[in-house]
Amino acid sequence: VSDDIFHEFAAETREQLEELDRDLIQLEAGQRDAELLDRMFRILHTIKGGAACLGLLQMEAVSHGSESILDQIRERGVAPSPAVLRDLFAAGDVLRQLTALVDRDESDAALDSSELARRLLRHAESESFEQSFAATAPPAALPAADADAGKASEEQSDSRSVRIDVSLVDDLMDQVGELVLARNRLLQWAASSTDAALISQIQGLNHAALQLQGSVTRARMQPASRLWSRLPRLVRDTAAAESKQVELELGGEEVELDRSLLEAIRDPLAHLIRNAISHGIEPTSERLERGKPAVGKLNVSARHHDGRVLIEVRDDGAGIDVRRVIRSAVAAGRIAEDRAQRLSEAEALKLIFLPGLSTADSVTKVSGRGVGMDVVRANVERVGGDIRIDNRPGAGASFTLSIPLTLTIVPTLIVAAAGDKSGNTDKYAIPQTSIQEVLRLEQDVNLFSAASPALRLRGKMLPLVSLNRALGLVDDDAPRAGTVVVLQSGEGRFGLIVDAVHDAEAVVVKPLNSRLRSLKLYAGATILGDGEVALILDAAGVARQAGLSFSEEPEAEPVAAPGPPVERVLLVSDAAGNRVAVGVDHVTRIERFPWEAVERAGGKHVVQYRGSIVPIAILPGDSGPVASQRDGFLAVVCRVHEASLALAVHGVLDVADAPLEGSQQPLRAGFTRTAVVDGKVAEFVALDQLPFWMQKEPS
Amino acid sequence: MSDREVCVFDLAEQAFAVDASAVREVVRVDAMKRVPRAHACIRGLFNLRGQIVPAIDLRRRLGLPARTGSQVLIVSELDGELVGFLVDSVRDVVTLAGESLEGVPSTVPEHVRKVVHGALPVEQGWLLCIDLALAAELEDPRRSEGSTDWSFAGDPLVTPLS
């Protein structure tokens, strides 16, 4: 018999055992309708038959024993006693272990389960039957026709799907990735060709490749129900160990996500659920005291949002006691006491992600051992996700994981690091999910200290890391002016100084060879459109390599003692040297555009910026961008009413706090007010009334 | 075991061998992507028809002097992963009839012995047979492997036996 048959049997059995687990929980809950019992019987019967064919004696015996019990329940219509249920659950577990052995090409004889098999049969024997089974009301008899109908439709849907080895789908994905690269090269080539027939053929190929990529990506998708199927058992076991009553509600089982992502969030999800039961949901007596229903509610759901999948674990327990979190963090020496007192509630909540922190008063069997949320967060971030907490003290807490749809094709920004001796630069890819923004460092706006380089970005300190130095490419590299990619890693935000920023590119992520996986700097590797290999940077890994430590600095600095209300502004200058203030809330980036980038559309001057067409605005009084430098002009890219515009300025002066009070009426049109900022007069520009740089009639 | 098929290759003017069955293919590489902070023996990553394969510098691994000229890669599959080994040139696959592995001469330094599973007697001397799986085990990422100058007695050049 070929190994394939064994593997196929193992794969099928694994799925059936998951279904059996769900059914067992229903049986335990008192359900005994014919459909349920028939289904359980059929599963066990199928496993028994397969095991017998393949000579798996242990498996055959255990499934036979369980099947006999099911048969008795069906025949006699009695409820199984707790002892019988316990052994049925145990049978499911043993069958799972035996399946794992089979899948590893080992004999099932390696696990002796004869004792359990004997016990199961004893339960089913008629003379001991009455003791084993607590006789209760007979089950609601369902017409057999219904069960048959269900079976028929199941078989029909079976014939419409085929079972494929996951590695085959992975291979397909790799090959599609190759095809996409070949297509990219052809497209580049076609761009310079004048052969219409060739171009049309290549476009046909392009279309087919795109569709194929979509289909294969879909083939890798699996519904969230794959993840949900194990949860009832997990909840049942955890609740039992904690002597709590918990009802599980599952939602969004049809939401699909990439297989590798499902695997990646399996453990974090289990951890959140165990936490919710052991820390969140109160013991029954306490719940009743507080006027809550005795049975705690745990809701796990998935939904799509903004091109990502949100997975939420919500309980109606006690919520998170923020005071206690702070006490634990202080006691563990993770944060200074005086600092802890100044934390906002949201900041304090984030302390639960610090390593080695446990808020459980007692160490219980399932959780509260002080390992936990930091690992959960690290695992979620590894796949480009993040966690949000919504805490309602007294009423429960919810943890929402936001994860990308697929891991395999990831949008990235390609950046360059120092070249080698021959001057070739190295390209690295940074997943867009960790990028907050890209800045150009202008010496006159930014602050440096050589020892711990940082820059002041909209009023907050942003530590700077040189990519070249983090990678060990250069030793002496003091951060210079250049391009800064602002990255959000779990622990905090930092700026990565890169030599250059190339294109945005969606790349096919390939895992690193195991010999390189200990390098936490990289999340994988990829092949770029030009065939070049590029490493994919891991933001958290780069931060660690650079020795950044955020753990004691929850991001936002607490706001200092309330003073007069201020508005944070970017101070720029116009061609005539006037100081003009722009609200930083609107500023996305300061950018130098080369003259060649200026194009004309609809009578306006425009530039292409991050994939969209942005009109160029000018300050009131200016006639156009100032040719301050031969290689281009300086512009503040702003968002006004959901649209971007590039505001051409003469220079960028500083970021400052401008008082909201004590300002005067504007001195001219196009401004909202005039005020003294940092000791000098500044005019506040009305962003929604900015004139555009219009095209002049040819002279 | 009567016949042994080995792939003979050169490293720093010395000939070595690997079991031909361990060699998946031999490719010439022109572009390699370095991996900052990786083990010193990993020269980089290269694109083998869409698969990203690490290249282990066998000269460095065996403590032989570095070389800048063009090199070729012996690609092998180890535990389901492809790994490339940079060598100076590959000569041929030869069948050594009736030869069996013998002990490694004591002149061979310790760090080389660790990745060699025996010596094959050939007409003009010995041919060290490298175990690629062992050579691919890179433990201490910081340590460079042994001295940079050694060779063992005799001229190990082989004439292929047909």
Interface residues (C-beta under 8 A of the other chain):
Chain A: D174 Q175 G177 E178 L181 A417 D420 D426 L471 G472 L473 K510 L512 N513 S514 R515 L516 S518 L519 L521 Y522 A525 T526 I527 G531 E532 V533 A534 L535 Q545
Chain B: A31 K33 R34 V35 P36 R37 A38 H39 I42 L45 F46 N47 R49 G50 Q51 I52 V53 P54 D79 E81 V83 A136 L138 P141
